[in-house]
Amino acid sequence: MVFITEPSGYEKTAISDLQGSWGNLRDAVVKNFGFPGSDKLLFHIDEAMSWESVRNLKLMKSTFILVQNIAMQTEAPEEVLEWIDDVRESISDAFKAIAEGDAQ
């Protein structure tokens, strides 16, 4: 029987930071709402923040790529693009933390 262990502190911090990045991105879209594609971005951001995505970061990463593509194609405001960069870094950090946790 396999027992699931609690994630390492670094992994939990990375996931928490990732959640914060998504929240900041969502806030930026809401603040600037009305630009083309803003409704689509909110839908997919909420999907990326869902329980299913948090438990499956590969799904979250796929959703992030979709969010990034929508933002680039619709010429989203600069603030939104800056938070997209922050989410990208946070996703990378989360995968790194998970990989380091597996190595220990």
C-alpha positions as a Markdown table, in Angstrom:
| # | Residue | x | y | z |
|---|---|---|---|---|
| 1 | Met | 0.0 | 0.0 | 0.0 |
| 2 | Val | 1.3 | 3.4 | -0.9 |
| 3 | Phe | 1.0 | 6.3 | 1.5 |
| 4 | Ile | 0.8 | 9.8 | 0.2 |
| 5 | Thr | 3.2 | 12.1 | 2.1 |
| 6 | Glu | 2.7 | 15.7 | 2.8 |
| 7 | Pro | 4.5 | 18.0 | 0.3 |
| 8 | Ser | 7.8 | 19.7 | 1.4 |
| 9 | Gly | 7.7 | 23.2 | 2.8 |
| 10 | Tyr | 9.3 | 24.6 | -0.4 |
| 11 | Glu | 6.7 | 22.8 | -2.5 |
| 12 | Lys | 3.9 | 24.2 | -0.4 |
| 13 | Thr | 5.4 | 27.7 | -0.6 |
| 14 | Ala | 5.7 | 27.4 | -4.4 |
| 15 | Ile | 2.1 | 26.3 | -4.8 |
| 16 | Ser | 1.0 | 29.1 | -2.5 |
| 17 | Asp | 2.9 | 31.6 | -4.5 |
| 18 | Leu | 1.4 | 30.2 | -7.7 |
| 19 | Gln | -2.1 | 30.7 | -6.3 |
| 20 | Gly | -1.2 | 34.3 | -5.4 |
| 21 | Ser | 0.1 | 34.9 | -8.9 |
| 22 | Trp | -3.1 | 33.6 | -10.5 |
| 23 | Gly | -5.1 | 35.8 | -8.1 |
| 24 | Asn | -3.1 | 38.9 | -9.1 |
| 25 | Leu | -3.6 | 38.1 | -12.7 |
| 26 | Arg | -7.3 | 37.7 | -12.2 |
| 27 | Asp | -7.5 | 41.0 | -10.3 |
| 28 | Ala | -5.6 | 42.8 | -13.2 |
| 29 | Val | -8.1 | 41.4 | -15.8 |
| 30 | Val | -11.1 | 42.5 | -13.6 |
| 31 | Lys | -9.5 | 45.9 | -13.1 |
| 32 | Asn | -9.0 | 46.4 | -16.9 |
| 33 | Phe | -12.2 | 44.5 | -17.9 |
| 34 | Gly | -13.7 | 45.4 | -21.3 |
| 35 | Phe | -10.7 | 44.8 | -23.5 |
| 36 | Pro | -11.2 | 42.2 | -26.2 |
| 37 | Gly | -11.0 | 38.7 | -24.8 |
| 38 | Ser | -11.2 | 39.8 | -21.2 |
| 39 | Asp | -14.3 | 37.5 | -20.6 |
| 40 | Lys | -12.4 | 34.5 | -22.1 |
| 41 | Leu | -9.4 | 35.3 | -19.9 |
| 42 | Leu | -11.5 | 35.3 | -16.8 |
| 43 | Phe | -13.1 | 32.0 | -17.6 |
| 44 | His | -9.8 | 30.3 | -18.2 |
| 45 | Ile | -8.1 | 31.9 | -15.3 |
| 46 | Asp | -10.9 | 30.6 | -13.0 |
| 47 | Glu | -10.5 | 27.2 | -14.6 |
| 48 | Ala | -6.7 | 27.3 | -13.9 |
| 49 | Met | -7.5 | 28.1 | -10.3 |
| 50 | Ser | -10.0 | 25.3 | -9.9 |
| 51 | Trp | -9.3 | 22.4 | -7.6 |
| 52 | Glu | -8.8 | 20.0 | -10.5 |
| 53 | Ser | -6.0 | 22.2 | -11.9 |
| 54 | Val | -4.3 | 22.7 | -8.6 |
| 55 | Arg | -4.2 | 18.9 | -8.1 |
| 56 | Asn | -3.0 | 18.5 | -11.7 |
| 57 | Leu | -0.3 | 21.1 | -12.5 |
| 58 | Lys | 0.1 | 19.7 | -16.1 |
| 59 | Leu | -3.6 | 20.7 | -16.7 |
| 60 | Met | -2.9 | 24.1 | -15.2 |
| 61 | Lys | 0.1 | 24.6 | -17.4 |
| 62 | Ser | -2.0 | 23.8 | -20.5 |
| 63 | Thr | -4.6 | 26.3 | -19.3 |
| 64 | Phe | -1.9 | 28.8 | -18.7 |
| 65 | Ile | -0.7 | 28.5 | -22.3 |
| 66 | Leu | -4.2 | 29.1 | -23.5 |
| 67 | Val | -4.5 | 32.2 | -21.3 |
| 68 | Gln | -1.2 | 33.5 | -22.5 |
| 69 | Asn | -2.2 | 33.0 | -26.2 |
| 70 | Ile | -5.5 | 34.7 | -25.7 |
| 71 | Ala | -3.8 | 37.7 | -24.0 |
| 72 | Met | -1.2 | 38.0 | -26.8 |
| 73 | Gln | -3.8 | 37.7 | -29.6 |
| 74 | Thr | -6.1 | 40.3 | -28.1 |
| 75 | Glu | -3.4 | 42.7 | -27.1 |
| 76 | Ala | -4.3 | 42.7 | -23.4 |
| 77 | Pro | -3.2 | 45.7 | -21.3 |
| 78 | Glu | 0.4 | 45.8 | -20.1 |
| 79 | Glu | -0.6 | 45.1 | -16.5 |
| 80 | Val | -2.2 | 41.9 | -17.5 |
| 81 | Leu | 0.8 | 40.8 | -19.5 |
| 82 | Glu | 3.1 | 41.5 | -16.6 |
| 83 | Trp | 1.0 | 39.3 | -14.3 |
| 84 | Ile | 1.1 | 36.6 | -17.0 |
| 85 | Asp | 4.9 | 36.7 | -16.8 |
| 86 | Asp | 4.6 | 36.3 | -13.0 |
| 87 | Val | 2.3 | 33.3 | -13.4 |
| 88 | Arg | 4.8 | 31.7 | -15.9 |
| 89 | Glu | 7.6 | 32.1 | -13.4 |
| 90 | Ser | 5.4 | 30.7 | -10.5 |
| 91 | Ile | 4.4 | 27.7 | -12.6 |
| 92 | Ser | 8.1 | 27.0 | -13.3 |
| 93 | Asp | 9.0 | 27.4 | -9.7 |
| 94 | Ala | 6.2 | 25.0 | -8.7 |
| 95 | Phe | 7.4 | 22.3 | -11.1 |
| 96 | Lys | 11.0 | 22.8 | -9.9 |
| 97 | Ala | 9.9 | 22.4 | -6.2 |
| 98 | Ile | 8.0 | 19.3 | -7.0 |
| 99 | Ala | 10.9 | 17.8 | -8.9 |
| 100 | Glu | 13.3 | 18.7 | -6.0 |
| 101 | Gly | 10.8 | 17.1 | -3.6 |
| 102 | Asp | 10.8 | 13.9 | -5.6 |
| 103 | Ala | 14.6 | 13.8 | -5.5 |
| 104 | Gln | 14.8 | 13.9 | -1.7 |
